[in-house]
């Protein structure tokens, strides 16, 4: 188990992108169940750069306006078991906000892809009710769950995640997020908080789960103990991204939960939740061609893996007038 801690340093002009994102995260979802576009952008940036190292995530958090935050990397890798679990836990300088961000599938990691294909259903207990979940995704959540919970409970007690016993404000708002596999892991982690008396405090602090290009992860409707979670899950689908329609139904029946927002023609629109797999296995090879096919051919594809890249989500979610994470206007 790897654990790495550092403090987010301040960034030079033209940053920060937001003058006080901590207050934005505290305000959002406190009294409203609506999706927040600023929160969506903040979490999309962190999810996209979770593919980097702790220094990269810390730098992006600082550019967003969270200078002085604690950044903890928690990771476990066991190749033979297809475990490639990496999460970053950010704690605001004041301690009132925490963001748990899971890394998605690493493009060059074959074992990561094989774990994604391990669709076999694993049954979990959610407040006394059985629910089937994607076995490969859930195994990766379990691999790092306990050290993450340990640190979140410490944050809830008002302890700094970097300096240990030093006191900060007790945790008020928790967000969980991720792109691709990371989105599925974010959902399953949040689901794991439901119905567990020992984690009730964290469950009460959970404001929302924001995912980007998330694949299907659960095998049926959420049990009663987790029914309230559905209204706090905001899934984002860019263009013709095929991953939210995977894995194919022939590999096992899975469903989506929560609210879905789809990006097309320059706008994010809420659309009816996709409750079952849409992509037939035959769509997968064609979607891969979207990376290299000529523009005209690419436009005729029903799905394309090219639309799954995290940079498209970050770009499409950036509010008008705000600089990019590179400090320009794109």
C-alpha positions in Angstrom: 0.0 0.0 0.0 1.4 3.4 -1.1 0.5 6.6 0.8 2.0 9.9 -0.2 1.2 13.3 1.4 2.0 16.9 0.4 0.6 20.4 0.7 -0.8 22.2 -2.2 1.3 25.3 -2.9 0.0 28.6 -4.3 0.1 29.2 -8.1 1.2 32.4 -9.9 -0.9 34.8 -12.0 -3.3 34.2 -13.9 -4.4 31.7 -11.3 -6.4 30.9 -9.3 -9.3 30.1 -11.7 -11.8 30.6 -8.8 -11.3 33.1 -6.0 -12.7 30.7 -3.3 -13.7 27.2 -4.6 -13.9 25.9 -1.0 -16.9 28.2 -0.4 -18.3 27.1 -3.7 -18.1 23.5 -2.7 -19.6 24.3 0.7 -22.5 26.2 -0.8 -23.3 23.7 -3.6 -25.8 20.9 -2.6 -26.2 22.3 0.9 -29.8 23.2 0.2 -30.3 22.2 -3.5 -30.2 18.9 -5.2 -29.4 20.5 -8.6 -26.1 19.9 -10.5 -23.7 22.7 -10.0 -21.7 23.7 -13.1 -18.7 25.2 -11.2 -18.4 22.0 -9.0 -18.6 19.9 -12.2 -15.7 21.9 -13.7 -13.6 21.7 -10.5 -14.1 17.9 -10.2 -13.6 17.3 -13.9 -10.2 19.0 -13.8 -9.1 16.9 -10.7 -10.5 13.7 -12.3 -8.6 14.3 -15.5 -5.3 15.0 -13.8 -5.7 12.1 -11.4 -3.9 10.2 -14.2 -0.8 12.1 -13.1 1.2 12.0 -9.9 0.5 13.7 -6.5 2.5 16.8 -7.6 0.3 17.2 -10.7 -3.0 16.8 -8.8 -1.7 19.3 -6.1 -0.7 21.8 -8.8 -4.1 21.6 -10.4 -5.9 22.0 -7.1 -3.8 25.1 -6.4 -4.6 26.6 -9.9 -8.3 26.0 -9.2 -7.9 28.1 -6.0 -7.3 25.4 -3.3 -3.8 26.5 -2.3 -2.8 25.2 1.1 -4.9 22.1 0.8 -3.6 18.7 1.9 -3.2 16.1 -0.9 -2.9 12.4 -0.1 -2.2 9.7 -2.7 -3.4 6.2 -1.7 -2.6 3.4 -4.1 -2.4 -0.4 -4.4 -1.2 -2.5 -7.3 -1.4 -6.3 -7.6 -0.9 -7.2 -11.3 -2.0 -10.9 -11.0 -5.3 -9.8 -9.4 -5.9 -7.0 -11.9 -5.8 -4.5 -9.0 -4.7 -1.0 -10.1 -6.3 1.2 -7.6 -5.2 4.9 -7.2 -7.0 7.6 -5.3 -6.2 11.2 -4.3 -7.8 12.7 -1.3 -7.8 16.5 -1.0 -8.6 18.3 2.2 -9.1 22.1 2.1 -6.8 24.2 4.2 -9.6 24.9 6.6 -10.6 21.2 6.8 -14.2 21.8 5.9 -14.1 20.2 2.5 -12.7 16.9 1.2 -12.6 15.6 -2.3 -11.9 11.9 -3.1 -10.8 11.5 -6.7 -10.2 8.1 -8.2 -7.9 7.5 -11.2 -9.5 5.8 -14.2 -8.2 3.1 -16.6 -4.6 3.8 -17.7 -4.5 3.6 -21.4 -1.2 1.7 -21.7 -1.9 -0.7 -18.8 -3.2 -4.1 -20.1 -3.9 -5.4 -16.6 -6.1 -2.4 -16.0 -8.2 -3.2 -19.1 -8.4 -6.9 -18.1 -9.8 -5.8 -14.7 -12.4 -3.7 -16.5 -13.4 -6.8 -18.5 -13.9 -8.8 -15.3 -17.7 -8.2 -15.3 -18.7 -11.1 -13.2 -21.2 -10.0 -10.6 -20.1 -9.5 -7.0 -22.9 -9.3 -4.5 -22.6 -6.6 -1.8 -24.7 -5.9 1.3 -26.3 -2.5 1.3 -28.2 -1.9 4.5 -29.3 -5.5 4.6 -30.2 -5.8 0.9 -28.1 -7.6 -1.7 -27.0 -5.8 -4.8 -24.8 -7.1 -7.6 -21.9 -4.9 -8.8 -19.2 -5.1 -11.4 -16.6 -7.5 -9.8 -13.5 -5.9 -11.3 -14.4 -2.4 -10.4 -15.5 -3.3 -6.9 -12.2 -5.3 -6.3 -10.3 -2.1 -7.0 -12.5 -0.1 -4.6 -11.9 -2.6 -1.9 -8.1 -2.6 -2.4 -7.8 1.0 -1.1 -11.1 1.5 0.8 -9.8 1.0 4.4 -7.0 3.5 4.3 -9.3 6.0 2.6 -12.0 5.6 5.2 -9.3 5.9 8.0 -8.3 9.3 6.6 -11.8 10.5 6.0 -12.8 9.7 9.5 -9.7 11.6 10.7 -10.8 14.6 8.6 -14.3 14.3 10.2 -12.7 14.5 13.6 -10.9 17.7 12.5 -7.4 16.3 12.0 -5.1 17.4 9.3 -4.3 14.7 6.7 -0.8 15.9 6.3 0.4 16.9 9.8 -1.6 14.2 11.7 -2.8 15.4 15.1 -2.8 19.1 14.1 -6.3 20.5 14.4 -8.4 21.9 11.5 -12.1 22.4 11.2 -14.2 19.3 11.2 -15.3 18.0 7.8 -18.6 19.5 6.5 -18.7 18.5 2.8 -17.4 15.4 1.0 -17.3 15.0 -2.8 -16.4 11.8 -4.6 -15.4 11.9 -8.3 -13.6 10.2 -11.1 -13.3 9.7 -14.9 -14.0 6.4 -16.6 -13.1 3.5 -14.3 -12.5 6.2 -11.7 -16.2 7.3 -12.0 -17.4 3.7 -11.4 -15.1 3.4 -8.4 -16.4 6.8 -7.1 -20.0 5.5 -7.3 -19.2 2.1 -5.7 -17.3 3.8 -2.8 -20.2 6.1 -2.1 -22.6 3.1 -2.3 -20.4 1.4 0.3 -21.1 4.2 2.8 -24.8 3.6 2.6 -26.3 1.4 5.2 -23.1 1.1 7.2 -23.7 2.5 10.7 -19.9 2.9 11.3 -19.8 5.2 8.2 -23.0 7.1 8.8 -21.1 10.3 9.7 -19.3 10.2 6.3 -22.5 9.3 4.5 -24.2 12.3 6.0 -21.3 14.5 4.9 -21.4 13.3 1.3 -22.7 16.1 -0.8 -22.5 14.5 -4.3 -20.8 12.1 -6.7 -19.7 13.6 -10.0 -18.5 11.2 -12.7 -17.2 11.7 -16.3 -17.4 9.0 -18.9 -18.4 6.4 -16.3 -19.1 2.8 -17.4 -22.0 0.8 -16.0 -21.3 -0.5 -12.5 -24.3 -1.8 -10.6 -26.6 -4.8 -11.4 -30.0 -3.3 -10.5 -31.9 -0.5 -8.8 -30.4 0.9 -5.7 -31.7 -0.7 -2.4 -33.8 1.4 -0.1 -30.9 2.1 2.2 -29.1 3.8 -0.7 -32.1 5.2 -2.5 -31.2 8.8 -1.6 -27.8 8.4 -3.3 -29.4 8.4 -6.7 -30.3 12.1 -6.5 -26.7 13.0 -5.6 -25.0 11.2 -8.5 -24.3 13.4 -11.6 -23.0 11.4 -14.6 -21.5 13.3 -17.5 -21.4 11.9 -21.0 -19.4 13.7 -23.7 -20.7 13.4 -27.3 -20.6 9.8 -28.6 -18.3 8.4 -25.8 -18.9 4.7 -25.9 -17.6 3.9 -22.4 -20.9 4.9 -20.5 -22.6 2.2 -22.6 -20.1 -0.5 -21.7 -19.6 -3.3 -20.8 -21.8 -4.9 -23.5 -24.9 -6.7 -22.3 -23.6 -10.0 -23.5 -21.0 -9.8 -20.7 -23.5 -9.4 -17.9 -26.5 -7.1 -17.1 -25.6 -3.8 -15.5 -27.4 -0.5 -15.0 -26.8 3.2 -14.4 -28.1 5.2 -11.6 -28.3 8.9 -10.9 -28.8 11.9 -13.2 -27.2 11.9 -16.7 -26.0 15.0 -18.5 -25.1 14.7 -22.1 -22.9 17.2 -24.1 -23.8 17.9 -27.7 -23.9 21.0 -29.9 -22.0 23.0 -27.4 -24.5 22.4 -24.5 -24.9 20.1 -21.5 -28.5 18.8 -21.3 -30.1 16.5 -18.8 -31.4 13.4 -20.5 -33.4 10.4 -19.5 -31.1 8.0 -17.5 -29.7 5.1 -19.4 -30.8 2.1 -17.3 -29.2 -0.7 -19.4 -26.4 -1.4 -21.8 -26.9 0.3 -25.2 -23.7 -0.7 -26.9 -23.7 -4.1 -28.6 -20.3 -5.7 -28.7 -20.1 -5.0 -32.4 -19.9 -1.3 -31.7 -16.7 -1.6 -29.9 -14.2 -2.2 -32.8 -15.8 0.7 -34.7 -15.5 3.0 -31.8 -11.8 2.3 -31.5 -11.4 3.4 -35.1 -12.6 6.9 -34.0 -9.1 7.6 -32.9 -7.5 7.2 -36.3 -10.4 7.3 -38.8 -10.7 10.2 -41.3 -13.1 13.0 -40.1 -15.9 12.0 -42.4 -15.7 8.3 -41.4 -15.5 9.3 -37.7 -18.7 11.4 -38.0 -20.7 8.4 -39.1 -19.8 6.3 -36.1 -22.5 5.8 -33.5 -19.9 5.7 -30.7 -16.2 6.6 -30.6 -13.6 6.1 -27.9 -12.1 9.4 -29.0 -14.8 11.2 -27.1 -13.8 9.4 -24.0 -10.6 11.4 -23.4 -10.7 13.4 -20.2 -9.6 16.6 -21.8 -12.8 16.9 -23.7 -14.8 16.7 -20.5 -12.6 19.4 -18.9 -12.9 21.7 -21.8 -16.6 21.3 -22.3 -17.3 21.9 -18.6 -15.1 25.1 -18.3 -17.4 28.1 -17.6 -17.3 30.9 -20.1 -14.7 33.6 -19.3 -12.6 31.3 -17.1 -9.0 30.5 -18.0 -8.0 26.9 -18.6 -5.9 24.9 -16.2 -3.0 26.0 -18.4 -3.7 29.7 -17.7 -5.0 30.6 -21.2 -8.3 30.8 -22.9 -7.8 27.7 -25.0 
